[in-house]
Amino acid sequence: MSRIPQSESPAYSTSEPPAFDIYDQDDDVRLLSSSSDKDLTTYIPSVMEDVKLQPQVVDEQSGKFAFVHKYKDLGVGAIFMMQLVAATAINAVGIVNFTGSNISMFPMTDSNTPQYPEGKIHPTSYILPIIFVLSVALCLVLFTALRKNAQATTYAALLTPVVLLVLTGAAVLPFHGPLGVVFLIPGLVLGYLIHIWRNRIGFAVAMLETITTVIKLYPSMYAASVLALLAQLAYLAFTIAGFIGFFFYRLRKLEWEVDANGNIVGVDIDVAPGTDVALAFLFVSGYWTLQFIPNALQVILSGVFASHYFAGDVQPGPLRGAAHRALTTSFGPIAFGSFVILIAQAIYSCVLSVTRCNPLMHACCQCGLGFVLSFLEYFNKYAFAQVAIYGKDYVSAAKDTWNLFKSSGVTLIINDNLVNFVMGSLACTVALISGYLGAFLAFISIPDYRSYSSCADPEACENQSAAISAEITTIGLACALIGAVIMQILIKVIDAGVATTFVVVAEDRQVLKKGFPSFYEKLKSVYPQVTENWTEDGL
């Protein structure tokens, strides 16, 4: 990205300036506050001269370009920290005290439970690591291809799932009709959608070229995405272990009621007083924290993109600075936004539980409330971009995001954006390839591991075949899940770049015009109905 010429100052049209630091804010704020209006238009800090950027003219009436120093949504952030400490303590008590139980979870052991051969290593012990390595390599190849030739990679990403789904459906259809249809219909529908969206692919290519240019400069964003994913998985495991451990720690009695035929007809559970409240608290706390981690990652990554858009490649360690802002001054807004999703999810679950007895109402609520929940998550993504760029509190960021959608015309561009669809297609491709490879490795490994010999009894052979098929299918699905999860690391980074870019387009498009002129011109050519009223100063 070329640096902004010193003779041209960036035009910021938002109510607040970028929140990231490119020089010593305290010294400049004191100098700006003591300067006259004339001085404000001519003052150039020495450090700013080095990076070829000039400050925006300060409007003291509206508070524009006033640097953010105080913590936003401090109360919500404090509540989040308190509940996290309390939940961690309860989970720790459950894990430490649950060292075993003399209460049987099941009244009997099924004699038909398959026994694993002794002295042999199950194929999953080497199939899953192989698929993990191959999935990582495939994701790296795909990102390199996106950076080298975004157009060809985009078309390949869109068409590959269509081909794979149609071929899979055609192969499965003669043996299992319904399953073949399940693959065929999505493949055909996806192909039709790509055909009618063909005129919008060019803008998606330009967007991906812009975003991958920034990612190439800051590959540490991948490390941040990996760490966030590992933190989320680790906390999920910690929460589940603590929940189960605390339940058994407080458990007084667990007895299964069995009829004369040995069938389970009920269960008698008795726990210590207050256990229900503690378990409910653990559930809510766990969900809130698991929402917080990816949202914090979103703000951190958006901060890196914003740092590059506004300051170019002159700011050292933008990821470190973005992480510092997200986990300090923007900690409260992230917790606030995560809590909003928590409340929406709670309402969604309660309504579905209440309407379960009425199938029609249940289906309508599931569809309608599911749409609202998806919109809130989608809306939050752009609100968090506002938090990352301008250091706003959550309510202000949400209001400005709503106004952005209503007034700037960017909503049309966002709705037409195919980048997420392209990345979803890439994820589907990686998942399918990983699943196929895993199933193939299982197909050639499982029969030898089980030592199934040819048998004369057709029924016994059929049972053996069904067992092998079920095991191969399970391994294939697990491998597909591994590929999809690894691809989420790349998608998270791209997704943050898309949200940040759209906010900058709506609020400070002059920055993109100077830094990425080809993307800016592509935007104007594809959406003249949106950009025809844009002025030359980017407002």
C-alpha positions as CSV (number, residue, x, y, z in Angstrom):
1,M,0.0,0.0,0.0
2,S,1.4,3.4,-1.0
3,R,1.6,6.0,1.7
4,I,-0.6,9.0,1.8
5,P,1.2,12.0,0.3
6,Q,2.0,14.7,2.8
7,S,0.2,17.3,0.8
8,E,-3.1,15.5,1.2
9,S,-4.6,15.0,4.6
10,P,-7.0,12.1,5.2
11,A,-10.7,13.1,5.5
12,Y,-12.5,11.4,8.4
13,S,-16.2,11.8,8.3
14,T,-17.2,10.0,11.4
15,S,-18.0,11.3,14.8
16,E,-14.8,9.8,16.2
17,P,-11.3,9.3,14.9
18,P,-9.3,6.1,14.5
19,A,-8.6,4.8,17.9
20,F,-5.1,3.4,17.1
21,D,-2.0,5.3,18.0
22,I,0.6,6.5,15.5
23,Y,2.4,8.9,17.8
24,D,2.5,10.1,21.4
25,Q,-1.2,11.0,22.0
26,D,-0.8,12.8,25.3
27,D,1.7,15.3,24.1
28,D,-0.3,16.1,20.9
29,V,-3.6,16.3,22.7
30,R,-2.2,18.9,25.1
31,L,-0.7,20.9,22.3
32,L,-3.9,20.6,20.2
33,S,-6.1,21.7,23.1
34,S,-3.9,24.8,23.7
35,S,-3.7,25.8,20.1
36,S,-5.9,28.2,18.1
37,D,-8.0,27.2,15.2
38,K,-5.4,28.4,12.8
39,D,-2.7,26.5,14.6
40,L,-4.8,23.4,14.4
41,T,-4.8,23.5,10.6
42,T,-1.0,23.9,10.3
43,Y,0.4,22.0,13.2
44,I,2.3,18.9,12.1
45,P,4.0,16.8,14.8
46,S,7.6,15.8,14.0
47,V,6.7,12.1,14.2
48,M,3.8,12.6,11.8
49,E,6.3,14.2,9.3
50,D,8.2,10.9,9.3
51,V,5.2,8.8,8.4
52,K,3.9,11.3,5.8
53,L,0.6,11.8,7.4
54,Q,-1.1,15.0,8.6
55,P,-3.7,15.3,11.3
56,Q,-7.3,16.1,10.6
57,V,-8.5,19.6,11.4
58,V,-10.0,19.3,14.8
59,D,-13.6,20.3,15.3
60,E,-13.7,21.1,19.0
61,Q,-17.5,21.6,18.9
62,S,-18.2,18.0,17.8
63,G,-15.2,16.4,19.4
64,K,-13.9,14.9,16.1
65,F,-10.4,13.4,16.1
66,A,-10.4,13.4,19.9
67,F,-8.2,10.5,21.0
68,V,-9.6,7.7,23.1
69,H,-8.0,7.3,26.5
70,K,-10.7,6.1,28.8
71,Y,-12.2,2.7,29.2
72,K,-15.5,2.2,27.5
73,D,-18.4,0.3,29.1
74,L,-16.4,-0.2,32.2
75,G,-19.3,-1.5,34.2
76,V,-20.1,-4.3,31.8
77,G,-16.4,-5.2,31.6
78,A,-16.2,-5.4,35.4
79,I,-19.3,-7.6,35.6
80,F,-17.8,-9.9,32.9
81,M,-14.5,-10.3,34.8
82,M,-16.3,-11.0,38.1
83,Q,-18.5,-13.7,36.6
84,L,-15.4,-15.2,34.9
85,V,-13.5,-15.4,38.2
86,A,-16.5,-16.9,40.0
87,A,-17.1,-19.5,37.2
88,T,-13.5,-20.4,37.1
89,A,-13.5,-21.0,40.9
90,I,-16.6,-23.2,40.7
91,N,-15.2,-25.2,37.7
92,A,-11.9,-25.7,39.5
93,V,-13.7,-27.0,42.6
94,G,-15.6,-29.4,40.4
95,I,-12.5,-30.7,38.6
96,V,-10.4,-31.0,41.7
97,N,-13.0,-32.8,43.8
98,F,-14.2,-35.1,41.1
99,T,-11.6,-37.9,41.2
100,G,-14.1,-40.7,40.6
101,S,-17.5,-41.8,41.5
102,N,-18.9,-45.0,43.0
103,I,-22.3,-44.2,41.3
104,S,-22.8,-46.1,38.1
105,M,-23.8,-43.9,35.2
106,F,-25.5,-46.9,33.5
107,P,-27.3,-49.8,35.1
108,M,-25.7,-52.4,32.9
109,T,-23.0,-53.0,30.2
110,D,-24.2,-53.9,26.8
111,S,-22.7,-57.3,25.9
112,N,-22.8,-56.3,22.2
113,T,-20.4,-53.4,22.8
114,P,-17.5,-53.9,20.3
115,Q,-14.2,-54.8,21.9
116,Y,-11.0,-53.3,20.4
117,P,-8.3,-55.8,19.5
118,E,-5.4,-55.9,21.9
119,G,-2.0,-55.0,20.7
120,K,-3.1,-53.0,17.8
121,I,-3.2,-49.2,17.2
122,H,-6.5,-47.9,16.0
123,P,-6.3,-46.2,12.6
124,T,-7.7,-42.9,13.9
125,S,-4.4,-42.4,15.8
126,Y,-2.6,-41.8,12.6
127,I,-5.4,-40.9,10.2
128,L,-6.5,-37.8,12.1
129,P,-2.9,-36.3,12.4
130,I,-2.3,-37.0,8.7
131,I,-5.6,-35.2,7.8
132,F,-4.7,-32.3,10.1
133,V,-1.4,-31.7,8.4
134,L,-2.9,-32.1,4.9
135,S,-5.7,-29.7,5.8
136,V,-3.2,-27.0,7.1
137,A,-1.2,-27.5,3.9
138,L,-4.3,-27.2,1.7
139,C,-5.4,-24.0,3.5
140,L,-1.9,-22.4,3.0
141,V,-2.0,-23.4,-0.7
142,L,-5.5,-21.8,-1.1
143,F,-4.4,-18.5,0.6
144,T,-1.3,-18.4,-1.6
145,A,-3.5,-18.9,-4.6
146,L,-5.8,-16.2,-3.5
147,R,-2.9,-13.8,-3.1
148,K,-1.3,-14.7,-6.4
149,N,-4.4,-15.0,-8.6
150,A,-7.6,-14.0,-6.8
151,Q,-9.8,-14.2,-9.8
152,A,-8.9,-17.8,-10.8
153,T,-9.0,-19.0,-7.2
154,T,-12.4,-17.3,-6.7
155,Y,-13.9,-19.1,-9.7
156,A,-12.3,-22.4,-8.7
157,A,-13.6,-21.9,-5.1
158,L,-17.2,-21.4,-6.4
159,L,-17.2,-24.2,-8.9
160,T,-15.3,-26.9,-7.0
161,P,-18.1,-27.6,-4.4
162,V,-20.6,-27.8,-7.2
163,V,-18.6,-30.4,-9.0
164,L,-17.9,-32.4,-5.8
165,L,-21.5,-32.3,-4.6
166,V,-22.9,-33.4,-8.0
167,L,-20.3,-36.2,-8.4
168,T,-20.9,-37.4,-4.9
169,G,-24.6,-37.4,-5.4
170,A,-24.4,-39.2,-8.7
171,A,-22.1,-41.8,-7.1
172,V,-24.3,-42.4,-4.1
173,L,-27.7,-42.2,-5.9
174,P,-27.7,-45.8,-7.2
175,F,-27.0,-47.3,-3.8
176,H,-28.8,-44.9,-1.5
177,G,-31.4,-42.7,-3.3
178,P,-32.3,-40.2,-0.5
179,L,-28.7,-39.6,0.4
180,G,-27.8,-39.0,-3.2
181,V,-30.5,-36.5,-3.5
182,V,-29.2,-34.7,-0.4
183,F,-25.9,-34.2,-2.3
184,L,-27.4,-33.5,-5.7
185,I,-29.9,-30.8,-4.8
186,P,-27.5,-28.4,-3.0
187,G,-24.9,-28.9,-5.8
188,L,-27.5,-27.9,-8.5
189,V,-28.8,-25.0,-6.5
190,L,-25.3,-23.7,-5.8
191,G,-24.5,-23.9,-9.5
192,Y,-27.6,-21.9,-10.4
193,L,-26.8,-19.2,-7.8
194,I,-23.3,-18.9,-9.2
195,H,-24.7,-18.4,-12.7
196,I,-27.1,-15.6,-11.6
197,W,-24.3,-13.9,-9.5
198,R,-21.7,-13.9,-12.2
199,N,-21.7,-10.1,-12.5
200,R,-20.9,-9.7,-8.9
201,I,-17.8,-11.9,-8.8
202,G,-15.5,-9.1,-10.1
203,F,-16.1,-7.0,-7.0
204,A,-15.4,-10.0,-4.7
205,V,-12.1,-10.6,-6.5
206,A,-11.1,-6.9,-5.9
207,M,-12.1,-7.2,-2.3
208,L,-10.1,-10.3,-1.8
209,E,-7.1,-8.8,-3.5
210,T,-7.2,-5.8,-1.2
211,I,-7.6,-7.9,2.0
212,T,-4.9,-10.5,1.1
213,T,-2.5,-7.6,0.4
214,V,-2.8,-6.5,4.0
215,I,-2.7,-10.1,5.4
216,K,0.5,-10.7,3.5
217,L,2.1,-7.8,5.4
218,Y,0.9,-9.0,8.8
219,P,0.9,-12.9,8.8
220,S,0.8,-12.7,12.6
221,M,-3.0,-12.3,12.3
222,Y,-3.1,-16.1,11.6
223,A,-1.3,-16.7,14.8
224,A,-3.8,-14.6,16.7
225,S,-6.6,-16.6,15.0
226,V,-5.0,-19.9,16.0
227,L,-4.5,-18.7,19.6
228,A,-8.1,-17.6,19.8
229,L,-9.3,-20.9,18.5
230,L,-7.2,-22.9,20.9
231,A,-8.3,-20.6,23.8
232,Q,-11.9,-21.2,22.9
233,L,-11.5,-25.0,22.7
234,A,-9.5,-25.1,25.9
235,Y,-12.1,-23.0,27.8
236,L,-14.9,-25.2,26.3
237,A,-13.1,-28.3,27.6
238,F,-12.5,-26.7,31.0
239,T,-16.1,-25.6,31.3
240,I,-17.5,-29.0,30.4
241,A,-15.1,-30.8,32.8
242,G,-16.0,-28.3,35.5
243,F,-19.7,-28.6,34.9
244,I,-19.6,-32.4,35.0
245,G,-17.2,-32.5,38.0
246,F,-19.3,-30.0,40.0
247,F,-22.4,-32.0,39.3
248,F,-20.9,-35.2,40.6
249,Y,-19.2,-33.4,43.5
250,R,-22.7,-32.2,44.7
251,L,-24.5,-35.4,43.8
252,R,-26.0,-37.3,46.7
253,K,-27.9,-40.0,44.9
254,L,-28.3,-41.3,41.3
255,E,-30.4,-44.5,40.9
256,W,-31.8,-45.9,37.7
257,E,-35.3,-47.4,37.7
258,V,-35.3,-50.6,35.6
259,D,-38.4,-52.7,34.7
260,A,-38.5,-56.5,34.7
261,N,-37.0,-56.7,31.2
262,G,-34.0,-54.6,32.1
263,N,-35.2,-51.4,30.3
264,I,-34.6,-48.0,31.9
265,V,-37.9,-46.4,32.8
266,G,-36.6,-43.5,35.0
267,V,-33.9,-42.1,37.2
268,D,-33.8,-40.7,40.7
269,I,-31.4,-37.8,41.2
270,D,-30.7,-35.9,44.4
271,V,-28.2,-33.1,44.7
272,A,-27.1,-30.7,47.4
273,P,-29.1,-27.4,47.8
274,G,-28.0,-24.6,45.5
275,T,-26.5,-27.0,42.9
276,D,-29.1,-26.1,40.3
277,V,-28.4,-22.4,40.6
278,A,-24.6,-23.0,40.4
279,L,-25.0,-25.2,37.3
280,A,-27.2,-22.6,35.6
281,F,-24.6,-19.9,36.3
282,L,-21.9,-22.1,34.9
283,F,-23.9,-22.6,31.7
284,V,-24.6,-18.9,31.2
285,S,-21.0,-17.9,32.1
286,G,-19.5,-20.4,29.8
287,Y,-21.7,-19.3,26.9
288,W,-20.8,-15.6,27.5
289,T,-17.1,-16.3,27.7
290,L,-17.2,-18.5,24.6
291,Q,-18.9,-15.6,22.8
292,F,-16.4,-13.1,24.1
293,I,-13.3,-14.9,22.7
294,P,-14.1,-14.8,19.0
295,N,-15.5,-11.3,19.3
296,A,-12.3,-10.1,20.9
297,L,-10.4,-11.7,18.0
298,Q,-12.7,-9.8,15.6
299,V,-11.9,-6.5,17.2
300,I,-8.2,-7.3,17.3
301,L,-8.0,-8.2,13.6
302,S,-10.2,-5.3,12.6
303,G,-7.8,-3.0,14.5
304,V,-4.9,-4.4,12.4
305,F,-6.7,-3.7,9.1
306,A,-7.7,-0.2,10.3
307,S,-4.1,0.5,11.3
308,H,-2.9,-0.3,7.9
309,Y,-5.6,1.6,6.1
310,F,-5.1,4.8,8.0
311,A,-1.3,4.7,8.8
312,G,0.1,2.5,6.0
313,D,2.9,0.1,6.7
314,V,4.7,2.6,8.9
315,Q,3.3,1.5,12.3
316,P,5.3,-1.2,13.9
317,G,3.5,-4.1,15.7
318,P,-0.1,-3.2,14.8
319,L,-1.3,-6.6,16.1
320,R,0.2,-5.9,19.5
321,G,-1.4,-2.5,19.6
322,A,-4.7,-3.8,18.4
323,A,-4.7,-6.5,21.0
324,H,-3.8,-4.0,23.8
325,R,-6.7,-1.8,22.8
326,A,-9.2,-4.7,22.5
327,L,-8.2,-6.1,26.0
328,T,-8.1,-2.7,27.7
329,T,-10.2,0.3,26.5
330,S,-12.4,-1.8,24.3
331,F,-12.8,-4.7,26.7
332,G,-16.2,-3.5,27.9
333,P,-17.8,-3.0,24.5
334,I,-16.7,-6.5,23.5
335,A,-18.3,-8.0,26.7
336,F,-21.4,-5.9,26.1
337,G,-21.8,-7.1,22.5
338,S,-21.2,-10.7,23.6
339,F,-23.9,-10.3,26.3
340,V,-26.4,-9.0,23.7
341,I,-25.9,-12.3,21.8
342,L,-26.2,-14.2,25.0
343,I,-29.6,-12.6,25.8
344,A,-30.9,-13.2,22.3
345,Q,-29.8,-16.8,22.4
346,A,-31.5,-17.3,25.7
347,I,-34.8,-15.9,24.4
348,Y,-34.5,-18.0,21.3
349,S,-34.0,-21.2,23.4
350,C,-36.8,-20.4,25.8
351,V,-39.3,-19.7,23.0
352,L,-38.4,-22.9,21.2
353,S,-38.7,-24.9,24.4
354,V,-42.2,-23.4,25.2
355,T,-43.5,-23.9,21.6
356,R,-42.2,-27.5,21.3
357,C,-45.6,-29.0,21.8
358,N,-47.0,-27.1,18.8
359,P,-45.0,-28.1,15.7
360,L,-46.3,-25.3,13.4
361,M,-45.6,-22.6,15.9
362,H,-42.3,-24.2,16.8
363,A,-41.2,-24.1,13.2
364,C,-42.3,-20.5,12.7
365,C,-40.5,-19.3,15.8
366,Q,-37.4,-21.3,14.9
367,C,-37.3,-19.6,11.5
368,G,-38.2,-16.1,12.6
369,L,-36.1,-15.9,15.8
370,G,-33.3,-17.7,14.0
371,F,-33.2,-15.0,11.4
372,V,-33.2,-12.3,14.2
373,L,-30.3,-14.1,16.0
374,S,-28.3,-14.4,12.7
375,F,-28.9,-10.7,12.0
376,L,-27.7,-9.7,15.4
377,E,-24.5,-11.7,15.0
378,Y,-24.1,-10.1,11.5
379,F,-24.8,-6.7,12.9
380,N,-22.3,-7.2,15.7
381,K,-19.5,-7.8,13.3
382,Y,-19.8,-4.3,11.9
383,A,-20.4,-2.8,15.3
384,F,-17.1,-4.4,16.5
385,A,-15.4,-2.9,13.5
386,Q,-16.5,0.5,14.7
387,V,-15.2,-0.3,18.1
388,A,-11.8,-1.4,16.7
389,I,-11.4,1.7,14.4
390,Y,-12.8,4.5,16.5
391,G,-12.7,3.2,20.0
392,K,-16.4,3.7,20.6
393,D,-18.6,2.2,23.4
394,Y,-20.9,-0.6,22.2
395,V,-24.1,1.5,22.2
396,S,-22.6,4.2,20.1
397,A,-21.0,1.7,17.8
398,A,-24.4,0.0,17.3
399,K,-26.2,3.2,16.6
400,D,-23.6,4.3,14.1
401,T,-23.7,0.9,12.4
402,W,-27.4,1.2,12.1
403,N,-27.2,4.7,10.7
404,L,-24.5,3.5,8.3
405,F,-26.7,0.8,7.0
406,K,-29.6,3.2,6.5
407,S,-27.9,6.2,5.0
408,S,-24.7,5.4,3.3
409,G,-25.9,3.1,0.6
410,V,-23.2,0.6,1.6
411,T,-26.0,-1.9,2.6
412,L,-26.5,-2.7,-1.1
413,I,-22.8,-3.4,-1.5
414,I,-22.7,-5.5,1.7
415,N,-25.8,-7.5,0.6
416,D,-24.2,-8.2,-2.8
417,N,-20.8,-9.1,-1.3
418,L,-19.8,-12.6,-2.3
419,V,-16.6,-12.8,-0.3
420,N,-18.2,-14.7,2.5
421,F,-19.8,-17.0,0.0
422,V,-16.4,-17.6,-1.7
423,M,-14.8,-18.4,1.7
424,G,-17.7,-20.7,2.6
425,S,-17.1,-22.5,-0.7
426,L,-13.4,-22.8,0.1
427,A,-14.3,-24.2,3.5
428,C,-16.7,-26.7,2.0
429,T,-14.0,-27.7,-0.5
430,V,-11.4,-28.3,2.2
431,A,-13.9,-30.2,4.4
432,L,-15.0,-32.4,1.5
433,I,-11.4,-33.2,0.4
434,S,-10.4,-33.9,4.1
435,G,-13.4,-36.1,4.6
436,Y,-12.8,-38.1,1.4
437,L,-9.1,-38.6,2.2
438,G,-10.0,-39.6,5.8
439,A,-12.7,-42.1,4.6
440,F,-10.3,-43.5,2.0
441,L,-7.5,-44.1,4.6
442,A,-10.1,-45.6,7.0
443,F,-11.4,-47.8,4.2
444,I,-8.0,-49.4,3.6
445,S,-7.1,-49.6,7.3
446,I,-10.2,-50.6,9.3
447,P,-10.8,-54.1,7.9
448,D,-7.2,-55.1,8.6
449,Y,-7.4,-53.6,12.1
450,R,-10.6,-55.5,12.9
451,S,-9.2,-58.7,11.4
452,Y,-12.6,-59.6,9.8
453,S,-12.3,-62.9,8.0
454,S,-14.5,-64.0,5.2
455,C,-17.6,-65.8,6.6
456,A,-20.1,-68.2,5.3
457,D,-23.0,-66.7,7.3
458,P,-24.6,-63.9,5.2
459,E,-26.1,-62.3,8.3
460,A,-22.8,-62.2,10.1
461,C,-21.1,-60.8,7.0
462,E,-23.8,-58.1,6.8
463,N,-23.3,-57.1,10.4
464,Q,-19.5,-56.9,9.9
465,S,-20.0,-54.8,6.7
466,A,-22.4,-52.4,8.5
467,A,-19.9,-52.0,11.4
468,I,-17.1,-51.2,9.0
469,S,-19.2,-48.8,7.1
470,A,-20.3,-47.0,10.2
471,E,-16.7,-46.7,11.5
472,I,-15.4,-45.4,8.1
473,T,-18.3,-42.9,7.9
474,T,-17.6,-41.6,11.4
475,I,-13.9,-41.2,10.7
476,G,-14.7,-39.4,7.4
477,L,-17.0,-37.0,9.1
478,A,-14.4,-36.3,11.8
479,C,-11.8,-35.5,9.1
480,A,-14.2,-33.2,7.3
481,L,-14.8,-31.4,10.6
482,I,-11.0,-31.0,11.1
483,G,-10.7,-29.4,7.6
484,A,-13.6,-27.1,8.3
485,V,-12.3,-25.9,11.7
486,I,-8.8,-25.2,10.3
487,M,-10.3,-23.3,7.4
488,Q,-12.1,-21.1,10.0
489,I,-8.7,-19.7,10.9
490,L,-8.4,-18.2,7.5
491,I,-12.1,-17.2,7.3
492,K,-11.9,-15.3,10.6
493,V,-9.1,-13.1,9.2
494,I,-10.8,-12.5,5.9
495,D,-14.1,-11.8,7.6
496,A,-12.6,-9.1,9.8
497,G,-11.0,-7.5,6.8
498,V,-14.3,-7.4,4.9
499,A,-16.1,-5.8,7.8
500,T,-13.4,-3.2,8.4
501,T,-13.2,-2.4,4.7
502,F,-16.9,-1.8,4.4
503,V,-16.9,0.5,7.5
504,V,-14.0,2.5,6.0
505,V,-15.8,2.6,2.7
506,A,-18.9,4.1,4.4
507,E,-17.1,6.4,6.8
508,D,-13.6,7.3,5.5
509,R,-13.5,6.1,1.9
510,Q,-10.9,8.7,1.0
511,V,-8.4,6.6,2.9
512,L,-9.1,3.6,0.6
513,K,-9.0,5.9,-2.5
514,K,-5.4,6.9,-1.7
515,G,-4.2,3.5,-0.5
516,F,-6.0,1.2,-2.8
517,P,-7.1,3.2,-5.9
518,S,-7.8,0.1,-8.0
519,F,-10.3,-1.3,-5.4
520,Y,-11.9,2.2,-5.1
521,E,-12.4,2.5,-8.9
522,K,-13.7,-1.0,-9.1
523,L,-16.2,-0.2,-6.4
524,K,-17.4,2.9,-8.3
525,S,-17.7,1.0,-11.5
526,V,-19.7,-1.9,-10.1
527,Y,-22.0,0.3,-7.9
528,P,-22.4,3.6,-9.7
529,Q,-25.9,4.0,-8.2
530,V,-24.3,4.1,-4.7
531,T,-21.1,6.1,-5.5
532,E,-22.5,8.7,-7.9
533,N,-23.2,11.1,-5.0
534,W,-19.8,10.7,-3.4
535,T,-17.8,13.9,-3.4
536,E,-14.1,14.1,-4.2
537,D,-13.2,14.6,-0.6
538,G,-14.7,11.2,0.3
539,L,-17.6,12.5,2.3
